[in-house]
Amino acid sequence: MIVTPRCVFLHLHKSGGTFVNAGLLQHVAGARHIGYHLPRCMLPAQFTALPLLGLVRNPWSYYVSWYSFQRSRPRPNALFQTLSEGGTLDFAGTIRNMLNLDRDPTLLDRALAALPAAYINQGLNLPSFALAPIRGSGLGFYSFLYRYLYGPDVAAVKLARMEHLRDEVPPLLESAGEPVTAALRDYMNTAPALNTSEHAPHRQLYDAELAQLVAERDRFVIERHGYSFE
């Protein structure tokens, strides 16, 4: 979560936020970091009148990025360890578990037990009490995370798409009254991506059944932002 004198940028997990955070902190006077992956409801009262900005990502792509990033780490996080059964499941098995967390009480209970009890300001930064409301929600993990971060009235948050963030973030900032300096514009155009992972295009990693499961479980984000598997 970054606060500038004119807006708030909310950082949705694995959706381009690290890149935007760095640009704001480096090139916007008065920008400051007040929490990592914290949801809108944690915004201090003195900033709640500021315009809210964020990013969103194609859910099919999100799951590939999340899995690939965790799989490459020497010590994957507790959620990955639970959903992948200690790293023994492949992409399809792990993501199927992730998509069905809301309807699998035993698996969800194991995940909640593995997560921290409070915010730790690093990694996914999702305490057990924050994930618990996914139970019976009807949402896939990414759609749940999206609503958790941006709040139930997500229309109040102006969003750019990660896939086009270099083009969409500058006018998004300007729409909130935040001037885009030449230095920030140059950063957006030329700086290398941050916090990335190496993986094949997402279309190559899904079979038809798993791709359809994402379509069903993450319909909320897919329909809202016009995403498709292709």
C-alpha angles and dihedrals in degrees: 000000000000123000121198126179089265110029149010123239114205115205114223112197118265092353103111097279097126090061093049093044091056093048093051094047093048100041111025116079112233096014114145139178114239103171143345118255089339116163125244091255088067093058110122113251095246090065102043094097092059120100112267121227134180149145136254132198138203103270094222088056093044094060092049092050094046094048095044093047094049094042090056095052122099088226112025116204124268094258092055091046090053098043094044093044092242094321095305096114123078126229095280095048094045096047093044087058091047093051092049099045092112093058101038107075096182094051092044092051089053091049093049091050090053096050124085118264094230141025112288099184095233139081116002088340092205113145120206093254090055094053095042094084090065087080108111092352095126089228132123116234097263094047089048091050090048093053092041092053100041099033131240092291094059091163087077089068119075110221137197122199116250090222090063101025096128089060100033105042098065094055089042090057092045090052087059092050095256110137114230106222123207089253093053092045090051090050092051091050102043114017116109119251116265135220093013131156131210116246142134120269108287093244090067095056102053128079116209094262095052093044089054091048090057089049090055101039097042097039090123094066096031095055095038093056102029097246125163135184090252 
